[in-house]
Amino acid sequence: MEDAIEQLEKVARNVGDCTLCDELVACRFRAVPGDGHPHCAVMVVSLHPDPSDEAAGRPAGSSALDGLAEYMPALNTSADKVYVTTLMKCVPRTGCDVREPHTREQDNCFPFLSRELTITTPHYLLTVGEQTTRYVLRKLFKDLPYERGDSLELRLFDNPAFKILPVATPEELAGRDTKARKEYAERLRALAPAIGL
């Protein structure tokens, strides 16, 4: 396990030293690496660090994890089985205003996520949000495992190394009616034991 910890610390240093995206480097407080168990059962991947996580020095994806844990409490109670990270390692900004990330920026960051996956060897990858999910599936599958326009949420995708389970963002869930949120929470709670939480 110590070797994995050292490898993740090296990834974190590399994330902090990265200067591939001039615009992001100019406006970032810091690059934000992931954190969690070095041999996790579940890796949670959201699109980019929340500005509040960046400012507070919290690991990438912490805010998304906190929001999802309201619907799937096992993410908190099984912290020894979870690694949380983001596809992007910097908050995407233009003129220091938060914006959506560009594909080139995601491509620049993907090797960091790929390395985190290789080191932590999760059994399940929870991709948070449609944009994160579609990007990750395009990178991991030669032939897309879905049709254009398909809903991807809570659909299980088999990759030779792990399974991918797309989930909604906490913001998307907050925008749904009470009944839909309750049903979603029930589905996530039922899935928790099946994914090792």
C-alpha positions in Angstrom: 0.0 0.0 0.0 2.9 2.4 0.7 4.0 2.2 -2.9 0.5 3.2 -4.0 0.5 6.1 -1.5 3.9 7.2 -2.9 2.7 7.0 -6.4 -0.5 9.1 -5.6 1.7 11.7 -3.9 3.8 11.9 -7.1 0.6 12.3 -9.2 -0.4 15.1 -6.8 3.0 16.8 -7.2 2.7 16.5 -11.0 -0.8 18.0 -10.9 0.5 20.9 -8.8 3.4 21.5 -11.2 1.3 21.3 -14.4 1.4 24.4 -16.6 -0.2 23.0 -19.8 -3.2 25.3 -19.8 -2.0 28.9 -19.6 -5.4 30.4 -18.9 -6.1 28.0 -16.0 -2.6 28.5 -14.5 -3.0 32.2 -14.6 -6.3 32.1 -12.6 -5.9 29.2 -10.3 -5.3 29.4 -6.5 -3.9 25.8 -6.8 -4.2 22.7 -8.8 -6.4 20.2 -6.9 -5.4 16.5 -6.8 -7.7 13.6 -5.7 -7.6 11.9 -2.4 -8.8 8.7 -0.6 -8.0 5.1 -0.2 -5.0 4.1 -2.4 -6.7 0.8 -3.2 -10.3 1.8 -3.4 -13.4 -0.2 -4.3 -15.1 2.9 -5.7 -13.6 6.0 -7.4 -15.9 9.0 -7.6 -15.0 11.3 -10.5 -16.7 14.7 -11.1 -15.9 17.2 -13.8 -13.7 19.8 -12.1 -12.9 21.0 -8.6 -15.4 23.2 -6.9 -14.0 26.6 -6.3 -14.8 26.2 -2.6 -12.7 23.0 -2.5 -9.8 24.8 -4.2 -10.0 27.7 -1.8 -10.3 25.5 1.3 -7.5 23.1 0.3 -9.9 20.2 0.1 -9.3 17.3 -2.3 -10.7 17.4 -5.8 -14.3 16.3 -5.9 -15.0 16.8 -2.2 -18.1 19.0 -2.7 -19.5 16.5 -5.2 -18.9 13.6 -2.8 -20.6 15.5 0.0 -23.6 16.2 -2.2 -23.9 12.6 -3.4 -23.5 11.3 0.1 -26.9 12.8 0.9 -28.4 10.3 -1.5 -25.9 7.5 -0.9 -24.7 7.7 2.7 -22.4 4.7 2.2 -20.0 7.0 0.4 -19.2 8.6 3.8 -19.6 5.6 6.0 -17.3 3.6 3.8 -14.6 6.3 3.3 -11.9 3.6 3.6 -13.2 2.2 0.3 -13.5 5.4 -1.7 -11.2 7.7 -3.7 -12.5 11.0 -4.9 -11.1 13.0 -7.8 -12.0 15.1 -10.8 -11.4 14.9 -14.5 -10.0 18.4 -14.5 -7.5 19.3 -11.8 -8.0 23.0 -12.0 -11.1 25.1 -11.7 -11.7 26.2 -15.3 -11.8 30.0 -15.6 -11.6 32.8 -18.1 -10.7 36.2 -16.8 -10.8 34.5 -13.4 -14.6 33.7 -13.8 -15.6 30.1 -13.6 -16.7 28.5 -16.9 -17.2 25.1 -18.5 -13.9 23.4 -19.4 -12.7 23.1 -22.9 -12.0 19.7 -24.5 -8.3 20.5 -24.9 -8.1 21.2 -21.1 -9.8 17.9 -20.4 -7.4 16.1 -22.7 -4.5 17.7 -20.9 -5.8 16.5 -17.5 -6.9 13.0 -18.5 -3.4 11.5 -18.1 -3.6 12.4 -14.4 -7.0 10.6 -14.0 -5.7 7.7 -16.0 -2.8 7.4 -13.6 -5.1 7.6 -10.6 -7.1 4.8 -12.0 -4.1 2.6 -12.6 -2.8 3.1 -9.1 -6.0 2.8 -7.1 -7.5 -0.1 -9.2 -11.1 0.6 -8.3 -13.8 -2.0 -9.0 -16.4 0.8 -9.8 -16.0 4.3 -11.3 -18.9 6.6 -10.4 -18.8 9.4 -13.0 -20.7 12.4 -11.7 -22.7 14.3 -14.4 -23.4 13.9 -18.1 -20.3 15.8 -19.3 -17.9 13.8 -17.1 -19.6 10.5 -18.1 -19.5 11.1 -21.8 -15.9 12.2 -21.8 -14.7 9.3 -19.8 -16.7 6.7 -21.9 -15.2 8.2 -25.1 -11.7 7.8 -23.6 -12.2 4.3 -22.3 -14.2 2.6 -25.1 -13.1 2.3 -28.8 -16.8 1.9 -29.7 -19.2 4.0 -27.7 -21.4 1.7 -25.5 -24.5 3.9 -26.0 -26.5 5.5 -28.7 -26.7 9.3 -29.3 -29.4 10.7 -27.0 -29.4 7.7 -24.6 -29.8 8.5 -20.9 -26.7 7.3 -19.2 -27.6 7.8 -15.5 -27.5 4.6 -13.4 -26.6 2.5 -16.4 -23.7 0.1 -15.8 -20.9 0.0 -18.4 -18.4 -2.8 -18.3 -14.8 -1.9 -18.9 -12.2 -4.7 -18.8 -10.6 -3.2 -15.6 -13.7 -1.8 -13.8 -17.4 -1.0 -14.1 -18.6 2.6 -14.8 -21.8 3.8 -13.1 -22.9 7.3 -14.2 -24.7 9.4 -11.6 -26.3 12.8 -11.6 -24.6 15.8 -10.1 -25.9 17.0 -6.7 -27.0 20.2 -8.5 -29.0 18.1 -11.0 -30.6 16.2 -8.2 -31.5 19.3 -6.3 -33.4 20.6 -9.3 -35.7 17.5 -9.4 -38.9 17.2 -7.5 -39.1 15.6 -4.1 -40.5 12.3 -5.4 -37.8 12.0 -8.1 -35.0 12.8 -5.5 -36.4 10.2 -3.1 -36.6 7.5 -5.8 -33.0 8.3 -6.9 -31.8 8.1 -3.3 -33.5 4.7 -2.9 -31.8 3.4 -6.1 -28.4 4.7 -5.0 -28.8 3.1 -1.5 -29.8 -0.2 -3.1 -26.7 0.0 -5.3 -24.2 0.7 -2.5 -23.8 -2.9 -1.3 -23.5 -4.2 -4.9 -20.6 -1.8 -5.6 -18.7 -2.7 -2.4 -19.9 0.0 0.0 
